[in-house]
Amino acid sequence: MSTILSLAPQNVWKHFYSLTQVPRPSGHLKKIQEFLLNFGKSIGVETFQDEAGNIIYRKPATPGMENRKKVILQSHMDMVPQKNNDTVHDFENDPIQTYIDGDWVKAKGTTLGADNGMGVAAIMAVLEDNTLKHGPLEALITADEETGMFGAFGLKPGTVDGDILLNLDSEEEGELYIGCAGGEDLTATLEYKEVETDPDDIALKVTLKGLRGGHSGLEINEGRANANKLMARFMNQVIAYDEACLVSWQGGNMRNAIPRECEVVITIPAEEEADVMEYVQECETLWNEEYHVHETPISFKAERVELPAMMVPDEIRDNLVDAIYACQNGVSRMIPTIPDTVETSSNLAIVTIGGGKAEIKILTRSSRDSMKDYLNTSLESCFSMAGMEVTRTGGYSGWEPNVDSPILKAMKESYKAQFGKEPEVKVIHAGLECGIIGAVVPGLDMISFGPTLRSPHSPDERCYIPSVAKFYDFVVATLGNTPVKE
């Protein structure tokens, strides 16, 4: 059976394979940092780690290229840890198991980590290859991009000082991104005193799974279901018609991933069990009808469990379910001048209720700061009315596009010369690190591009094999044609 080590270009795929063998979920990066440091030292390239946990490489220009502008190759080292409910995998210790399915590389039941492992692999291949022509090079592998861009935010002035930033973290080969959305984290919390359950009631665990999920920026406009929003529809009805009480709620686990699964524990009078079980089946049928174009088969099941001792008070339950039901989720507005591109969106990412505490986490995005603030204020109002304390953190502005960028002009010409067609120039509705790094290194000329990926941030993540060679060849050609420094 073929493995990814047999794929071309082998110098990229071998490094990507090595990355799949090193655990690197966001927030747990010690192993990958050691791996990247050892790699740089093994090939004789200047290598160090900064205070924010980023890994930096420096490689001098090849002879005759010393007068070219300095390029910073940039990717992030962490990956989103998502797995199917029935997959046994420890992201902090287990390697990713990859396989080839036609023209795609996938992982067995987990995220693949091609976001942004393919960018890191391409950088490793460039640094290792002493036959390539290039000007002075720096490489910046940032830490914890997926959970808040902490590595980029922690980058100190002077750590890198290039003229051009090539961010290798977008996900459609043949597209050059020259701008991106900004983002902000919104967290609503509430502490409450639990009350005793009725000993005459029964308890049900209700489980929703099978949703596709995906990237809350790149795929927010694809009409996919949000597990927390579907569960709110169910809870609204069983509270109203079946006297349901709420014990606990757990939905989603990453701010930047559309939630795929949700589980609640409820209590109901025993005589309502048949009605609730029938309604569970009705929901499963209805949701599969509503989302059959955008989703794989949705599973919605309920089963009896032991009656817990404590639950959420009725008034708190009603306020929380109402707020989740009312919470704006998905696309709010498209860019007026680029109507096929999302401007503003929100992702109701994580809901955790139980044990006397409720916490709701949302990621909002917009390429227009005023609209991001408007959306956040409306969400803040929604949860404040439910009695929750709302905080806004981790805000960052979008990356404003520069259509007159010199490196954009050079890369468009290079791409057409290589592949016989013009690349598409776009703004992406996802958080790239370009804007943050650009604020630390003023005057950077920036472009983001990459191979073709699908469904990052979900176990359906896959990398299109034919795109990898084109992507890497384009990286090499871009480095060989870097403009002369004036």
JOMO-V352595 format. One line per field, one symbol per residue. ss: DSSP state (h for helix, s for strand, l for the rest). psi: psi as a letter, one per 40 degrees, with the letter a starting at -180 (. if undefined). burial: + if it has 24 or more other ideal C-beta (glycine too) atoms within 12 Angstrom, else -. Layout:
ss=???
psi=???
burial=???
This chain:
ss=lllhhhlllhhhhhhhhhhhllllsllllhhhhhhhhhhhhhlllsssslllllsssssllllllllsllssssssllslllsllllllllllllllssssllssssllslllhhhhhhhhhhhhhhhllllllllsssssslllllllhhhhllllllllllsssslllllllsssssslsssssssssslllssllllssssssssslllllslllllllllllhhhhhhhhhhhhhhhhllssssssslllllsllllsssssssshhhhhhhhhhhhhhhhhhhhhllllllllsssssssllllssllhhhhhhhhhhhhhlllssssssllsssssssssssssssssllssssssssssllhhhhhhhhhhhhhhhhllllssssssssllsllllllhhhhhhhhhhhhhhllllssssslllllhhhhhhhllllssssllllsslllllllssshhhhhhhhhhhhhhhhlllsll
psi=hiieeeiihddddddddddeehhfihegedddddddddddddefihhihadeeihhihhiiiheedeiihhhhhiidiihghiidehhhhdediihhiihgbeihiigeiidedgfddddddddddddheeihiahiihhhiifddeefddddehihedifidhhhhffifhhehhheiiiiiihhhhihiihiiiiheeiiihhhhhieidbaheddedeefiihddddddddddddddeefiihdihhhiehdehhhdiihihiiiideeddddddddddddddddddeddeiihhhhiiiiiihidiihiddddddddddddehhhahdiihdegeehhdhiihgdhhhhifehhhhhihiiiehdddddddddddddddddeeihhihifiiiihhigeehdddddddddddddeeihihhihhgihiedddddddgiehhiihiaihiifieieehihhdddddddddddddddefhihh.
burial=---+--+-+-++++++++++-++++++++--++-+++-++----+-+-++-++++++++-+---+--++++++++++++++++++---+-+---++++-+---++++++++++++++++++++++++++--+-++++++++++++++++++++++---++++++++++++++++++++++++++++++++-+-+--+---++++++++++++++++++++++-++++++++++++++++--++++++++++++++++++++++++++++--++--+--++--++--++--+--+++-+++++----++--+++--++++++-+++-+++++++-+-----++++++++++++++---++++++++++++-++--++-+++-++--+-+-+-+-++++++-++--++++-+++-++--+----+++++++++++++++++++--++++++++++++++++++++++-+++++++++++++++++---
